[in-house]
Amino acid sequence: QVQLVESGGGLVQPGGSLKLSCAASGRLFSINAMVWYRQAPGKQRELFAAITSRGSTNYADSVKGRFTISRDNAKNTVYLQMNNLKPEDTAVYFCNANVILMGDYWGQGTQVTVSS
């Protein structure tokens, strides 16, 4: 069984920064893509940042230039550095990992609230 645990969420003022982490543990060989999603109240879950095992990244236009996704393959951990946060970034943030030969796994989510 594989578990993903997110951390780093919280309350921040507009223009502030937060860094999220998502660590995978359990009996796994390696991980393909690692992806960050978010879901705001009353909205669908949105994929906004992804990184391959080789480090190639993709971002939604809504976060491009403000968010940076990175990973440490040795630690099976993906990070999300969020800068210049806006109120519309308020959401529950989830990580997803595609584990080789095992499929997709989700974290439990961490709340990010951007408010003055």
BADORO-741472 format. One line per 2 residues: number of its first residue (from 1); their letters; for each residue x, y, z of N, C-alpha, C, CB. Coordinates in nm, 4 decimals, padded with zeros to 6 digits, always signed. Glycine has a CB too. Layout:
# BADORO-741472
NUM> a> X:Y:Z:X:Y:Z:X:Y:Z:X:Y:Z; ...;
//
This chain:
# BADORO-741472
1> qv> +00.0841:-00.1186:+00.0000:+00.0000:+00.0000:+00.0000:+00.0881:+00.1242:+00.0000:-00.0954:+00.0002:+00.1218; +00.0430:+00.2243:-00.0746:+00.1172:+00.3498:-00.0845:+00.0352:+00.4602:-00.0179:+00.1486:+00.3854:-00.2339;
3> ql> +00.1015:+00.5430:+00.0568:+00.0356:+00.6584:+00.1194:+00.1025:+00.7866:+00.0759:+00.0380:+00.6470:+00.2726; +00.0203:+00.8878:+00.0537:+00.0693:+01.0217:+00.0245:+00.0257:+01.1138:+00.1377:+00.0168:+01.0730:-00.1137;
5> ve> +00.1183:+01.1896:+00.1901:+00.0874:+01.2814:+00.2995:+00.1319:+01.4213:+00.2603:+00.1559:+01.2366:+00.4319; +00.0343:+01.5123:+00.2560:+00.0633:+01.6517:+00.2225:+00.0846:+01.7313:+00.3510:-00.0515:+01.7138:+00.1379;
7> sg> +00.1626:+01.8379:+00.3383:+00.1833:+01.9289:+00.4497:+00.2160:+02.0670:+00.3957:+00.2956:+01.8782:+00.5429; +00.2024:+02.1671:+00.4834:+00.2442:+02.3020:+00.4465:+00.1319:+02.4000:+00.4204:+00.3281:+02.2951:+00.3274;
9> gg> +00.0083:+02.3553:+00.4245:-00.1016:+02.4470:+00.4021:-00.1213:+02.5414:+00.5190:-00.2281:+02.3706:+00.3762; -00.2109:+02.6385:+00.5006:-00.2393:+02.7320:+00.6079:-00.3042:+02.8586:+00.5573:-00.1136:+02.7657:+00.6817;
11> lv> -00.3019:+02.9585:+00.6427:-00.3599:+03.0893:+00.6120:-00.2476:+03.1866:+00.5783:-00.4453:+03.1425:+00.7314; -00.2644:+03.2578:+00.4684:-00.1625:+03.3539:+00.4257:-00.2317:+03.4761:+00.3672:-00.0648:+03.2904:+00.3218;
13> qp> -00.1678:+03.5914:+00.3796:-00.2239:+03.7138:+00.3229:-00.1992:+03.7192:+00.1727:-00.1638:+03.8376:+00.3911; -00.2830:+03.7912:+00.1012:-00.2584:+03.8093:-00.0427:-00.1175:+03.8633:-00.0670:-00.3635:+03.9050:-00.1042;
15> gg> -00.0528:+03.8058:-00.1680:+00.0854:+03.8427:-00.1980:+00.1872:+03.7595:-00.1241:+00.1075:+03.9860:-00.1661; +00.1426:+03.6788:-00.0311:+00.2328:+03.5967:+00.0477:+00.2714:+03.4687:-00.0234:+00.1705:+03.5642:+00.1796;
17> sl> +00.3475:+03.3859:+00.0483:+00.3993:+03.2611:-00.0074:+00.3744:+03.1444:+00.0867:+00.5486:+03.2737:-00.0364; +00.3629:+03.0281:+00.0289:+00.3555:+02.9027:+00.1030:+00.4290:+02.7972:+00.0223:+00.2070:+02.8602:+00.1305;
19> kl> +00.4794:+02.6954:+00.0934:+00.5396:+02.5812:+00.0247:+00.4728:+02.4542:+00.0753:+00.6944:+02.5759:+00.0474; +00.4143:+02.3805:-00.0170:+00.3516:+02.2532:+00.0145:+00.4483:+02.1388:-00.0160:+00.2202:+02.2362:-00.0647;
21> sc> +00.4332:+02.0325:+00.0602:+00.5089:+01.9104:+00.0354:+00.4118:+01.7929:+00.0299:+00.6174:+01.8882:+00.1452; +00.4501:+01.6920:-00.0441:+00.3707:+01.5695:-00.0509:+00.4682:+01.4524:-00.0592:+00.2716:+01.5709:-00.1742;
23> aa> +00.4693:+01.3716:+00.0440:+00.5632:+01.2602:+00.0517:+00.4907:+01.1277:+00.0343:+00.6385:+01.2622:+00.1851; +00.5447:+01.0451:-00.0520:+00.4901:+00.9110:-00.0745:+00.5696:+00.8104:+00.0056:+00.4919:+00.8743:-00.2248;
25> sg> +00.4984:+00.7175:+00.0672:+00.5645:+00.6128:+00.1451:+00.4947:+00.4802:+00.1203:+00.5645:+00.6473:+00.2965; +00.5623:+00.3736:+00.1593:+00.5064:+00.2407:+00.1391:+00.5937:+00.1591:+00.0464:+00.3653:+00.2498:+00.0837;
27> rl> +00.5409:+00.0462:+00.0066:+00.6172:-00.0450:-00.0784:+00.5965:-00.0042:-00.2240:+00.5742:-00.1938:-00.0550; +00.6835:+00.0802:-00.2730:+00.6736:+00.1238:-00.4104:+00.8103:+00.1208:-00.4758:+00.6130:+00.2634:-00.4187;
29> fs> +00.8088:+00.1021:-00.6064:+00.9347:+00.0961:-00.6803:+00.9780:+00.2357:-00.7207:+00.9213:+00.0062:-00.8045; +00.8966:+00.2991:-00.8001:+00.9250:+00.4375:-00.8381:+00.7956:+00.5022:-00.8872:+01.0365:+00.4444:-00.9483;
31> in> +00.8019:+00.6316:-00.9045:+00.6845:+00.7109:-00.9372:+00.7034:+00.7796:-01.0707:+00.6560:+00.8137:-00.8279; +00.6022:+00.7710:-01.1552:+00.6037:+00.8447:-01.2807:+00.5724:+00.9914:-01.2518:+00.5018:+00.7846:-01.3823;
33> am> +00.4623:+01.0379:-01.3029:+00.4250:+01.1776:-01.2830:+00.3732:+01.2016:-01.1410:+00.3189:+01.2192:-01.3855; +00.4004:+01.3206:-01.0928:+00.3421:+01.3683:-00.9670:+00.2697:+01.4977:-00.9996:+00.4522:+01.3896:-00.8540;
35> vw> +00.1499:+01.5102:-00.9478:+00.0599:+01.6168:-00.9923:-00.0047:+01.6844:-00.8720:-00.0487:+01.5610:-01.0873; -00.0219:+01.8139:-00.8822:-00.0994:+01.8896:-00.7833:-00.2344:+01.9291:-00.8430:-00.0214:+02.0160:-00.7365;
37> yr> -00.3381:+01.9049:-00.7652:-00.4733:+01.9481:-00.7968:-00.5186:+02.0412:-00.6845:-00.5711:+01.8254:-00.8135; -00.6235:+02.1153:-00.7121:-00.6878:+02.1915:-00.6069:-00.8373:+02.1961:-00.6331:-00.6289:+02.3338:-00.5976;
39> qa> -00.9115:+02.2137:-00.5252:-01.0561:+02.2207:-00.5364:-01.1082:+02.3299:-00.4440:-01.1210:+02.0845:-00.5028; -01.1653:+02.4315:-00.5074:-01.2266:+02.5409:-00.4326:-01.3724:+02.5057:-00.4028:-01.2168:+02.6749:-00.5116;
41> pg> -01.4306:+02.5669:-00.3019:-01.5704:+02.5382:-00.2672:-01.6629:+02.5596:-00.3862:-01.6153:+02.6260:-00.1502; -01.7437:+02.4597:-00.4144:-01.8407:+02.4703:-00.5217:-01.7837:+02.4545:-00.6615:-01.9081:+02.5995:-00.5125;
43> kq> -01.6559:+02.4201:-00.6706:-01.5926:+02.4059:-00.8017:-01.5367:+02.2654:-00.8196:-01.4809:+02.5098:-00.8193; -01.5088:+02.2317:-00.9443:-01.4494:+02.1018:-00.9747:-01.3016:+02.1017:-00.9388:-01.4685:+02.0666:-01.1232;
45> re> -01.2497:+01.9814:-00.9134:-01.1069:+01.9680:-00.8870:-01.0297:+02.0048:-01.0134:-01.0717:+01.8236:-00.8403; -00.9269:+02.0841:-00.9940:-00.8505:+02.1397:-01.1062:-00.7067:+02.0903:-01.1013:-00.8542:+02.2941:-01.1040;
47> lf> -00.6572:+02.0364:-01.2129:-00.5161:+02.0022:-01.2253:-00.4433:+02.1297:-01.2648:-00.4925:+01.8867:-01.3304; -00.3399:+02.1682:-01.1897:-00.2727:+02.2932:-01.2231:-00.1211:+02.2846:-01.2312:-00.3090:+02.3953:-01.1238;
49> aa> -00.0621:+02.1751:-01.1844:+00.0836:+02.1624:-01.1946:+00.1201:+02.0145:-01.1972:+00.1552:+02.2352:-01.0761; +00.2145:+01.9793:-01.2832:+00.2573:+01.8407:-01.2953:+00.4065:+01.8357:-01.3234:+00.1785:+01.7682:-01.4062;
51> it> +00.4677:+01.7254:-01.2807:+00.6107:+01.7062:-01.3051:+00.6358:+01.5587:-01.3338:+00.6962:+01.7546:-01.1834; +00.7136:+01.5312:-01.4362:+00.7475:+01.3938:-01.4697:+00.8660:+01.3470:-01.3843:+00.7802:+01.3811:-01.6204;
53> sr> +00.8975:+01.2181:-01.3977:+01.0092:+01.1636:-01.3207:+01.1419:+01.2251:-01.3634:+01.0150:+01.0121:-01.3361; +01.1464:+01.2770:-01.4840:+01.2684:+01.3396:-01.5339:+01.2728:+01.4898:-01.5076:+01.2819:+01.3140:-01.6817;
55> gs> +01.1646:+01.5426:-01.4500:+01.1666:+01.6833:-01.4117:+01.0996:+01.7788:-01.5077:+01.3040:+01.7254:-01.3940; +01.0376:+01.7292:-01.6119:+00.9624:+01.8161:-01.7012:+00.8349:+01.8618:-01.6311:+00.9295:+01.7438:-01.8343;
57> tn> +00.8035:+01.9897:-01.6474:+00.6907:+02.0479:-01.5745:+00.5875:+02.1087:-01.6685:+00.7401:+02.1537:-01.4773; +00.4660:+02.1172:-01.6185:+00.3578:+02.1855:-01.6879:+00.2708:+02.2558:-01.5854:+00.2741:+02.0864:-01.7730;
59> ya> +00.2187:+02.3714:-01.6240:+00.1364:+02.4514:-01.5340:+00.0118:+02.5019:-01.6052:+00.2167:+02.5690:-01.4784; -00.0942:+02.5172:-01.5279:-00.2113:+02.5867:-01.5786:-00.1796:+02.7361:-01.5877:-00.3354:+02.5610:-01.4878;
61> ds> -00.2463:+02.8033:-01.6787:-00.2214:+02.9468:-01.6966:-00.2483:+03.0245:-01.5674:-00.3088:+03.0023:-01.8103; -00.3407:+02.9754:-01.4873:-00.3800:+03.0476:-01.3666:-00.2675:+03.0571:-01.2632:-00.5000:+02.9807:-01.3043;
63> vk> -00.1675:+02.9680:-01.2727:-00.0599:+02.9687:-01.1727:+00.0769:+02.9906:-01.2351:-00.0597:+02.8384:-01.0955; +00.0842:+02.9913:-01.3663:+00.2130:+03.0038:-01.4345:+00.2823:+03.1330:-01.3935:+00.1943:+02.9994:-01.5872;
65> gr> +00.4102:+03.1205:-01.3583:+00.4868:+03.2369:-01.3172:+00.4800:+03.2658:-01.1688:+00.4403:+03.3553:-01.3915; +00.3867:+03.2019:-01.0998:+00.3731:+03.2230:-00.9548:+00.4042:+03.0957:-00.8754:+00.2312:+03.2713:-00.9216;
67> ft> +00.3709:+02.9812:-00.9311:+00.3908:+02.8536:-00.8620:+00.5048:+02.7767:-00.9294:+00.2594:+02.7690:-00.8620; +00.5783:+02.7007:-00.8482:+00.6852:+02.6162:-00.9002:+00.6728:+02.4780:-00.8396:+00.8243:+02.6769:-00.8702;
69> is> +00.6638:+02.3774:-00.9257:+00.6589:+02.2386:-00.8803:+00.7987:+02.1784:-00.8939:+00.5535:+02.1556:-00.9620; +00.8367:+02.0980:-00.7967:+00.9661:+02.0309:-00.8015:+00.9518:+01.8971:-00.7286:+01.0797:+02.1197:-00.7372;
71> rd> +01.0545:+01.8134:-00.7410:+01.0465:+01.6838:-00.6747:+01.1838:+01.6344:-00.6357:+00.9782:+01.5821:-00.7642; +01.1854:+01.5493:-00.5364:+01.3065:+01.4808:-00.4931:+01.2779:+01.3323:-00.5074:+01.3476:+01.5193:-00.3446;
73> na> +01.3302:+01.2720:-00.6122:+01.2992:+01.1315:-00.6403:+01.3521:+01.0390:-00.5305:+01.3580:+01.0906:-00.7756; +01.4635:+01.0742:-00.4705:+01.5198:+00.9896:-00.3649:+01.4284:+00.9848:-00.2426:+01.6586:+01.0405:-00.3243;
75> kn> +01.3522:+01.0914:-00.2226:+01.2613:+01.0995:-00.1084:+01.1163:+01.0745:-00.1474:+01.2732:+01.2349:-00.0426; +01.0923:+01.0467:-00.2768:+00.9543:+01.0280:-00.3257:+00.8640:+01.1424:-00.2815:+00.8970:+00.8942:-00.2755;
77> tv> +00.9144:+01.2617:-00.2978:+00.8441:+01.3802:-00.2493:+00.8320:+01.4839:-00.3604:+00.9167:+01.4404:-00.1276; +00.7148:+01.5446:-00.3676:+00.6910:+01.6544:-00.4597:+00.6619:+01.7801:-00.3770:+00.5728:+01.6218:-00.5580;
79> yl> +00.7086:+01.8923:-00.4284:+00.6940:+02.0202:-00.3602:+00.6170:+02.1178:-00.4490:+00.8324:+02.0782:-00.3224; +00.5567:+02.2152:-00.3855:+00.4897:+02.3223:-00.4584:+00.5202:+02.4530:-00.3877:+00.3355:+02.2979:-00.4680;
81> qm> +00.6029:+02.5337:-00.4507:+00.6322:+02.6674:-00.3996:+00.5309:+02.7637:-00.4600:+00.7794:+02.7110:-00.4332; +00.4553:+02.8292:-00.3752:+00.3502:+02.9202:-00.4212:+00.3846:+03.0620:-00.3772:+00.2105:+02.8774:-00.3660;
83> nn> +00.4024:+03.1499:-00.4740:+00.4338:+03.2899:-00.4474:+00.3228:+03.3794:-00.4992:+00.5678:+03.3288:-00.5111; +00.3221:+03.5030:-00.4479:+00.2217:+03.6007:-00.4915:+00.0811:+03.5411:-00.4889:+00.2543:+03.6512:-00.6327;
85> lk> +00.0465:+03.4823:-00.3765:-00.0830:+03.4163:-00.3644:-00.1970:+03.5163:-00.3705:-00.0902:+03.3375:-00.2349; -00.3062:+03.4702:-00.4299:-00.4254:+03.5527:-00.4480:-00.5442:+03.4872:-00.3771:-00.4559:+03.5733:-00.5993;
87> pe> -00.6454:+03.5642:-00.3443:-00.7639:+03.5041:-00.2794:-00.8241:+03.3900:-00.3610:-00.8705:+03.6107:-00.2560; -00.8152:+03.3989:-00.4922:-00.8718:+03.2934:-00.5770:-00.7895:+03.1649:-00.5739:-00.8830:+03.3426:-00.7197;
89> dt> -00.6757:+03.1660:-00.5073:-00.5982:+03.0438:-00.4876:-00.6495:+02.9631:-00.3685:-00.4509:+03.0777:-00.4677; -00.7423:+03.0197:-00.2941:-00.7984:+02.9488:-00.1794:-00.8667:+02.8209:-00.2247:-00.8976:+03.0382:-00.1035;
91> av> -00.8248:+02.7095:-00.1656:-00.8766:+02.5783:-00.2060:-00.8143:+02.4713:-00.1168:-00.8463:+02.5493:-00.3570; -00.8656:+02.3509:-00.1306:-00.7976:+02.2342:-00.0749:-00.7038:+02.1825:-00.1835:-00.9002:+02.1225:-00.0278;
93> yf> -00.5791:+02.1630:-00.1470:-00.4771:+02.1200:-00.2419:-00.4463:+01.9719:-00.2208:-00.3487:+02.2051:-00.2269; -00.4491:+01.8976:-00.3311:-00.4265:+01.7538:-00.3291:-00.3068:+01.7189:-00.4162:-00.5518:+01.6781:-00.3767;
95> cn> -00.2313:+01.6199:-00.3743:-00.1285:+01.5668:-00.4636:-00.1716:+01.4283:-00.5117:+00.0104:+01.5604:-00.3920; -00.1225:+01.3958:-00.6287:-00.1502:+01.2675:-00.6925:-00.0188:+01.2131:-00.7450:-00.2560:+01.2815:-00.8074;
97> an> +00.0021:+01.0847:-00.7260:+00.1231:+01.0196:-00.7756:+00.0852:+00.8965:-00.8568:+00.2171:+00.9809:-00.6587; +00.1451:+00.8864:-00.9738:+00.1271:+00.7677:-01.0562:+00.2432:+00.6731:-01.0278:+00.1191:+00.8042:-01.2087;
99> vi> +00.2160:+00.5687:-00.9523:+00.3201:+00.4766:-00.9083:+00.3339:+00.3635:-01.0087:+00.2889:+00.4209:-00.7679; +00.4562:+00.3384:-01.0514:+00.4803:+00.2357:-01.1524:+00.4269:+00.1001:-01.1060:+00.6305:+00.2258:-01.1837;
101> lm> +00.3472:+00.0378:-01.1920:+00.2876:-00.0958:-01.1715:+00.1796:-00.0994:-01.0642:+00.3954:-00.1940:-01.1350; +00.1446:+00.0191:-01.0075:+00.0472:+00.0191:-00.8986:-00.0693:+00.1149:-00.9204:+00.1157:+00.0537:-00.7706;
103> gd> -00.0526:+00.2116:-01.0070:-00.1618:+00.3033:-01.0346:-00.1514:+00.4354:-00.9621:-00.2894:+00.2396:-00.9998; -00.2634:+00.5063:-00.9555:-00.2673:+00.6412:-00.8998:-00.3058:+00.6401:-00.7517:-00.3654:+00.7275:-00.9784;
105> yw> -00.2410:+00.7273:-00.6765:-00.2713:+00.7452:-00.5357:-00.2885:+00.8932:-00.5064:-00.1608:+00.6844:-00.4473; -00.3740:+00.9194:-00.4049:-00.4054:+01.0579:-00.3676:-00.3681:+01.0848:-00.2228:-00.5543:+01.0874:-00.3897;
107> gq> -00.3293:+01.2080:-00.1982:-00.3141:+01.2536:-00.0616:-00.4486:+01.2935:-00.0043:-00.2163:+01.3700:-00.0543; -00.4490:+01.3284:+00.1235:-00.5733:+01.3599:+00.1929:-00.6160:+01.5049:+00.1726:-00.5585:+01.3314:+00.3404;
109> gt> -00.5266:+01.5853:+00.1204:-00.5575:+01.7259:+00.0957:-00.5111:+01.8156:+00.2087:-00.7056:+01.7436:+00.0747; -00.4729:+01.9370:+00.1722:-00.4344:+02.0376:+00.2718:-00.4984:+02.1705:+00.2326:-00.2777:+02.0511:+00.2823;
111> qv> -00.5518:+02.2405:+00.3303:-00.6238:+02.3651:+00.3045:-00.5272:+02.4810:+00.2899:-00.7238:+02.3939:+00.4166; -00.5465:+02.5573:+00.1846:-00.4752:+02.6836:+00.1651:-00.5793:+02.7945:+00.1595:-00.3868:+02.6813:+00.0344;
113> tv> -00.5654:+02.8913:+00.2476:-00.6582:+03.0040:+00.2525:-00.5795:+03.1334:+00.2360:-00.7390:+03.0046:+00.3859; -00.6183:+03.2120:+00.1366:-00.5517:+03.3396:+00.1103:-00.6515:+03.4500:+00.1428:-00.5009:+03.3497:-00.0392;
115> ss> -00.6235:+03.5216:+00.2492:-00.7180:+03.6229:+00.2958:-00.6462:+03.7242:+00.3829:-00.8345:+03.5583:+00.3734; -00.6945:+03.8471:+00.3762:-00.6392:+03.9505:+00.4628:-00.7212:+03.9624:+00.5914:-00.6350:+04.0856:+00.3891;
//
